[in-house]
């Protein structure tokens, strides 16, 4: 019996050996990710004082309080619009730029360096710069247009909440385009040139090559950049907070800036945690849909 048990034990050890090496990573993830997530969920169902003292379990009272506020629903709408506009337009513009940069031309390296600069610079710096550019009193945009004779007086570019929010979306697109561009460019450069040569021999037009060859082969890179962008843009804090801080009258908040304002400006830590959980669940749902669609696509292939 002992001789039989030994080989079985060795086989079992060989099976679990690869997972043993993952144990440190699993422990680190548990400490650095799962514990904070648990604490946020716990805070969202707890009454917390303005000095951060946990009092008692209050069920869904924080969620109910959040849902009763019109500001939350307007903020949620802003967040959806912000994410769709920034991710959608940056993906379209980045894809077009990647196609251009994939073609040989004089000064291409310089253009690539210029395009990557907004992405390489810290978001807070970009946001501060753009805040001063669009300033109504001494902004560089007004000064430039005035000196060129395009306008005869300084314009208030952020006169309405919609204008403020539009500028925030513009800055978000400006800093996101480089990331998409280089993700797609990496996919374009992995495509075998012989495929395009075969298309030309068959008399395929530019659009036929684009939709029959380029788009399908670059789709994995484009999908990765889109999913990451949705997560990054949804959780983006510096641009909105630096440019408007949710003003005027909390009309330009996104969920991230709104929960920050709830917690640190108003001392409503429980409600802020509830908003954080809501955002987490939205992103988890989006990620789940993406994984399901990806698995279905792989099964069809």
VONUPA-950431 format. One line per 8 residues: their letters; for each residue x, y negated, z of C-alpha. Coordinates in nm, 3 decimals. Layout:
! residues N
A = X Y Z ~ ...
! end
This chain:
! residues 301
XXXXXXXX = 0.000 0.000 0.000 ~ 0.285 -0.237 0.082 ~ 0.447 -0.178 -0.255 ~ 0.116 -0.255 -0.429 ~ 0.052 -0.571 -0.228 ~ 0.388 -0.722 -0.306 ~ 0.344 -0.752 -0.686 ~ -0.006 -0.890 -0.633
XXXXXXXX = 0.129 -1.151 -0.393 ~ 0.399 -1.250 -0.640 ~ 0.143 -1.287 -0.918 ~ -0.073 -1.503 -0.694 ~ 0.224 -1.721 -0.603 ~ 0.312 -1.765 -0.969 ~ -0.044 -1.876 -1.041 ~ -0.054 -2.139 -0.767
XXXXXXXX = 0.308 -2.255 -0.807 ~ 0.228 -2.523 -1.071 ~ -0.041 -2.666 -0.841 ~ 0.196 -2.685 -0.544 ~ 0.402 -2.942 -0.731 ~ 0.087 -3.152 -0.773 ~ 0.024 -3.162 -0.399 ~ 0.228 -3.481 -0.331
XXXXXXXX = 0.043 -3.659 -0.613 ~ -0.291 -3.542 -0.480 ~ -0.203 -3.662 -0.130 ~ -0.089 -4.000 -0.264 ~ -0.411 -4.038 -0.464 ~ -0.608 -3.952 -0.153 ~ -0.431 -4.218 0.051 ~ -0.404 -4.492 -0.211
XXXXXXXX = -0.731 -4.448 -0.401 ~ -0.989 -4.230 -0.229 ~ -0.954 -4.380 0.120 ~ -1.006 -4.743 0.000 ~ -1.304 -4.629 -0.210 ~ -1.452 -4.455 0.095 ~ -1.399 -4.769 0.305 ~ -1.579 -4.985 0.046
XXXXXXXX = -1.875 -4.746 0.038 ~ -1.878 -4.744 0.417 ~ -1.869 -5.124 0.433 ~ -2.157 -5.149 0.185 ~ -2.391 -4.969 0.430 ~ -2.265 -5.140 0.743 ~ -2.345 -5.472 0.907 ~ -2.021 -5.671 0.924
XXXXXXXX = -1.969 -5.996 1.112 ~ -1.812 -6.304 0.953 ~ -1.484 -6.221 1.128 ~ -1.478 -5.872 0.973 ~ -1.599 -5.668 1.273 ~ -1.798 -5.356 1.182 ~ -2.119 -5.355 1.387 ~ -2.367 -5.083 1.295
XXXXXXXX = -2.498 -4.875 1.010 ~ -2.775 -5.065 0.829 ~ -2.858 -4.829 0.541 ~ -2.931 -5.008 0.216 ~ -2.995 -5.348 0.374 ~ -2.690 -5.501 0.201 ~ -2.801 -5.368 -0.137 ~ -3.156 -5.494 -0.087
XXXXXXXX = -3.026 -5.837 0.009 ~ -2.809 -5.847 -0.303 ~ -3.090 -5.733 -0.533 ~ -3.321 -6.005 -0.399 ~ -3.084 -6.279 -0.511 ~ -3.139 -6.427 -0.855 ~ -2.770 -6.520 -0.864 ~ -2.675 -6.152 -0.865
XXXXXXXX = -2.890 -6.072 -1.168 ~ -2.758 -6.373 -1.356 ~ -2.404 -6.268 -1.261 ~ -2.468 -5.914 -1.381 ~ -2.594 -6.054 -1.711 ~ -2.282 -6.271 -1.738 ~ -2.063 -5.969 -1.671 ~ -2.226 -5.764 -1.946
XXXXXXXX = -2.201 -6.053 -2.196 ~ -1.842 -6.127 -2.088 ~ -1.735 -5.764 -2.133 ~ -1.910 -5.711 -2.468 ~ -1.794 -6.040 -2.621 ~ -1.432 -6.021 -2.504 ~ -1.384 -5.650 -2.580 ~ -1.580 -5.660 -2.906
XXXXXXXX = -1.418 -5.967 -3.061 ~ -1.068 -5.889 -2.934 ~ -1.097 -5.538 -3.082 ~ -1.209 -5.675 -3.420 ~ -0.943 -5.948 -3.432 ~ -0.673 -5.716 -3.298 ~ -0.756 -5.455 -3.562 ~ -0.730 -5.712 -3.843
XXXXXXXX = -0.399 -5.846 -3.707 ~ -0.263 -5.492 -3.680 ~ -0.345 -5.434 -4.048 ~ -0.161 -5.754 -4.140 ~ 0.143 -5.674 -3.923 ~ 0.162 -5.325 -4.070 ~ 0.252 -5.479 -4.409 ~ 0.612 -5.577 -4.482
XXXXXXXX = 0.662 -5.954 -4.511 ~ 0.930 -6.209 -4.430 ~ 0.928 -6.310 -4.063 ~ 0.717 -6.017 -3.943 ~ 0.932 -5.962 -3.633 ~ 0.890 -6.327 -3.533 ~ 0.513 -6.307 -3.576 ~ 0.500 -5.992 -3.362
XXXXXXXX = 0.696 -6.168 -3.087 ~ 0.462 -6.469 -3.097 ~ 0.149 -6.251 -3.082 ~ 0.269 -6.050 -2.782 ~ 0.349 -6.365 -2.580 ~ -0.007 -6.431 -2.447 ~ -0.032 -6.071 -2.326 ~ 0.313 -6.076 -2.166
XXXXXXXX = 0.238 -6.395 -1.970 ~ 0.060 -6.370 -1.635 ~ -0.315 -6.424 -1.657 ~ -0.313 -6.687 -1.385 ~ -0.061 -6.894 -1.582 ~ -0.264 -6.860 -1.902 ~ -0.580 -6.962 -1.718 ~ -0.422 -7.270 -1.559
XXXXXXXX = -0.278 -7.382 -1.893 ~ -0.613 -7.349 -2.070 ~ -0.791 -7.524 -1.784 ~ -0.571 -7.830 -1.842 ~ -0.600 -7.804 -2.221 ~ -0.980 -7.838 -2.212 ~ -0.991 -8.098 -1.933 ~ -1.227 -8.382 -2.028
XXXXXXXX = -1.009 -8.665 -1.890 ~ -0.649 -8.576 -1.974 ~ -0.667 -8.247 -2.163 ~ -0.430 -8.172 -2.449 ~ -0.717 -8.073 -2.679 ~ -0.885 -8.413 -2.650 ~ -0.553 -8.594 -2.689 ~ -0.466 -8.396 -3.004
XXXXXXXX = -0.804 -8.446 -3.172 ~ -0.811 -8.814 -3.076 ~ -0.463 -8.880 -3.216 ~ -0.556 -8.700 -3.537 ~ -0.864 -8.920 -3.572 ~ -1.107 -8.628 -3.558 ~ -1.286 -8.769 -3.250 ~ -1.323 -9.133 -3.144
XXXXXXXX = -1.366 -9.063 -2.772 ~ -1.274 -8.789 -2.527 ~ -1.526 -8.502 -2.521 ~ -1.642 -8.308 -2.216 ~ -1.588 -7.953 -2.344 ~ -1.745 -7.799 -2.033 ~ -2.055 -8.014 -1.999 ~ -2.290 -7.717 -1.955
XXXXXXXX = -2.261 -7.374 -1.788 ~ -2.287 -7.213 -2.132 ~ -1.994 -7.419 -2.261 ~ -1.788 -7.333 -1.953 ~ -1.862 -6.964 -1.996 ~ -1.786 -6.977 -2.370 ~ -1.440 -7.119 -2.297 ~ -1.377 -6.843 -2.044
XXXXXXXX = -1.471 -6.585 -2.308 ~ -1.238 -6.756 -2.555 ~ -0.945 -6.737 -2.311 ~ -1.030 -6.373 -2.238 ~ -1.020 -6.292 -2.610 ~ -0.697 -6.488 -2.655 ~ -0.509 -6.288 -2.390 ~ -0.661 -5.951 -2.487
XXXXXXXX = -0.601 -5.954 -2.864 ~ -0.225 -5.873 -2.840 ~ -0.290 -5.553 -2.642 ~ -0.538 -5.427 -2.901 ~ -0.311 -5.532 -3.186 ~ -0.015 -5.330 -3.070 ~ -0.226 -5.027 -2.970 ~ -0.374 -5.015 -3.321
XXXXXXXX = -0.038 -5.094 -3.480 ~ 0.118 -4.793 -3.311 ~ -0.157 -4.578 -3.461 ~ -0.113 -4.731 -3.807 ~ 0.259 -4.665 -3.812 ~ 0.201 -4.296 -3.738 ~ -0.006 -4.252 -4.056 ~ 0.180 -4.074 -4.336
XXXXXXXX = 0.232 -4.310 -4.632 ~ 0.171 -4.019 -4.873 ~ -0.199 -4.031 -4.784 ~ -0.227 -4.383 -4.921 ~ -0.029 -4.288 -5.230 ~ -0.272 -4.002 -5.293 ~ -0.566 -4.243 -5.253 ~ -0.413 -4.481 -5.508
XXXXXXXX = -0.360 -4.197 -5.753 ~ -0.730 -4.106 -5.714 ~ -0.822 -4.469 -5.778 ~ -0.957 -4.541 -5.430 ~ -1.020 -4.908 -5.349 ~ -0.884 -5.092 -5.046 ~ -1.214 -5.048 -4.861 ~ -1.228 -4.677 -4.943
XXXXXXXX = -0.875 -4.632 -4.805 ~ -0.968 -4.835 -4.498 ~ -1.281 -4.638 -4.403 ~ -1.176 -4.295 -4.531 ~ -0.814 -4.287 -4.415 ~ -0.713 -4.575 -4.187 ~ -1.010 -4.596 -3.949 ~ -1.044 -4.218 -3.882
XXXXXXXX = -0.671 -4.173 -3.820 ~ -0.633 -4.481 -3.603 ~ -0.951 -4.408 -3.403 ~ -0.771 -4.234 -3.111 ~ -0.553 -4.543 -3.050 ~ -0.852 -4.772 -3.095 ~ -1.059 -4.566 -2.851 ~ -0.791 -4.576 -2.582
XXXXXXXX = -0.748 -4.953 -2.616 ~ -1.126 -5.007 -2.605 ~ -1.180 -4.796 -2.292 ~ -0.890 -4.961 -2.110 ~ -1.012 -5.304 -2.220 ~ -1.361 -5.239 -2.086 ~ -1.213 -5.155 -1.746 ~ -0.966 -5.446 -1.743
XXXXXXXX = -1.209 -5.707 -1.874 ~ -1.495 -5.595 -1.648 ~ -1.265 -5.631 -1.346 ~ -1.086 -5.944 -1.467 ~ -1.064 -6.206 -1.192 ~ -0.801 -6.476 -1.270 ~ -0.957 -6.627 -1.584 ~ -1.308 -6.692 -1.449
XXXXXXXX = -1.197 -6.793 -1.101 ~ -0.918 -7.025 -1.218 ~ -1.120 -7.204 -1.487 ~ -1.459 -7.245 -1.315 ~ -1.478 -7.060 -0.981 ~ -1.832 -6.971 -1.084 ~ -1.937 -7.336 -1.113 ~ -2.157 -7.513 -1.189
XXXXXXXX = -2.406 -7.376 -0.934 ~ -2.280 -7.016 -0.958 ~ -2.380 -7.002 -1.327 ~ -2.048 -6.869 -1.463 ~ -1.970 -6.594 -1.214 ~ -1.888 -6.236 -1.308 ~ -1.929 -5.953 -1.057 ~ -1.566 -5.970 -0.945
XXXXXXXX = -1.565 -6.344 -0.877 ~ -1.912 -6.325 -0.726 ~ -1.814 -6.062 -0.468 ~ -1.499 -6.262 -0.389 ~ -1.712 -6.571 -0.331 ~ -1.956 -6.374 -0.116 ~ -1.684 -6.234 0.107 ~ -1.425 -6.512 0.143
XXXXXXXX = -1.641 -6.821 0.094 ~ -1.964 -6.710 0.263 ~ -1.840 -6.437 0.499 ~ -2.090 -6.179 0.369 ~ -1.855 -5.884 0.360 ~ -2.127 -5.617 0.357 ~ -2.301 -5.771 0.056 ~ -1.968 -5.816 -0.120
XXXXXXXX = -1.892 -5.446 -0.065 ~ -2.234 -5.359 -0.207 ~ -2.160 -5.562 -0.522 ~ -1.825 -5.386 -0.548 ~ -1.993 -5.046 -0.529 ~ -2.243 -5.148 -0.796 ~ -1.958 -5.248 -1.028 ~ -1.777 -4.922 -0.952
XXXXXXXX = -2.088 -4.719 -1.038 ~ -2.137 -4.907 -1.366 ~ -1.778 -4.837 -1.473 ~ -1.808 -4.473 -1.360 ~ -2.121 -4.435 -1.573 ~ -1.944 -4.587 -1.875 ~ -1.645 -4.357 -1.825 ~ -1.875 -4.053 -1.794
XXXXXXXX = -2.053 -4.140 -2.119 ~ -1.718 -4.179 -2.291 ~ -1.595 -3.841 -2.164 ~ -1.916 -3.667 -2.273 ~ -1.899 -3.819 -2.621 ~ -1.529 -3.727 -2.649 ~ -1.596 -3.366 -2.550 ~ -1.879 -3.341 -2.800
XXXXX = -1.659 -3.484 -3.074 ~ -1.384 -3.231 -2.995 ~ -1.635 -2.944 -3.001 ~ -1.769 -3.058 -3.339 ~ -1.414 -3.075 -3.478
! end
